[in-house]
């Protein structure tokens, strides 16, 4: 039995939206993606295995849609998810078994923004010259923003939510343009969950700082 024959049932249309068939892959990606973001907002460790499953569904979906950078991005997400899973359980430092929410430092912003700009330009050129992508810049931009946001998520940096919101603002019309309407709707929902996650992590950071005795390091 070939891999194609195993995956073929996931590619079958389940229903139609705006005269466009929606596959099992997109539906499963929708459900697992929404659950993953909700778990991240609640700082629940289960977000990582659910996120890995979501990445696998999206590899298939984005490859079919010709969003090659986004498809390749899912592989990177899986690697980062393993790192994030470990960091959330081991990165809290002495006397702590959990990683606390922190602000992104100036040094982190400097190299994140530099890597984001360079990555966007490099990916745009690669996609434009080596693939049949019709949206090389936007595909590259969302890839760079998502990687920056995922790093912040792995380290529990508060500003990672702002990066996800910025990426979602581009993702929504991009996926609609590619007739991935359910996925576009999913990312619209992601923006709402990101706002809730931002509020929750901000509250957690504020509460933790208020509990730290004067003179101690937050």
C-alpha positions, 0 to 999 in steps of 0.5 A: 500500500502506497503513501498516496493511497493512505492519504487519498481518503483525507483529500476527498471532499466532505462538503462544499463552501461557496462552490469550493469542495472542503476536504477532510484534511482542511476540516481536521486542520481546522479542528486541531488548529483551533484546539491548539491555539486555545490550549496555548492561550491557557498555557496547557502542555497538551498544545504541543502534541495537538499542534504537531498533529495540526502541522501534519494535516497542513503539510498535505493541505498547503502542498495541494494548494501550492503554498510551498513555503507554508507547507515547508513551514509545518516541518519546522513547526514540528521541530520547534514544537518538540523544542517548545514542549521540552522548554515548557517543562524544563525551562523554568530554572532552579526551583521551578518545573514550568517556564514563566511568561516573560517579555521579549528582550531588546536583544531578542527583538533585534535578531528576530526582526533581522532574521524576519526581514532576511528570511522574507526576502530570501524565501520570496526569491526562492519561491519566485524562481524555484516554484510555481507559487502565485503569491511568493512574497505573501507566502514568505512573509507569513512564513517569517512572521510565524517562525518569529511567533513560534520562537516566542511561544516556545520561550513564553514571550508575551509579544509572540501573540502580537506576531501571531496576530500580524501573521493572521491578518495576512493569512486570512485574505491569503487563504481566501484567495487560494479558495481555502475558505474554511482555513481562512475562517479558522485563522480569523478565529485564531485572531480572536484566540490570540487576543484572549491569549495576549490578555491571559498571558499579560494577566499572568505576567502581571500577577507573577510580578506582584507576587515577587518580593521587593528586590527579587528578580522577576 
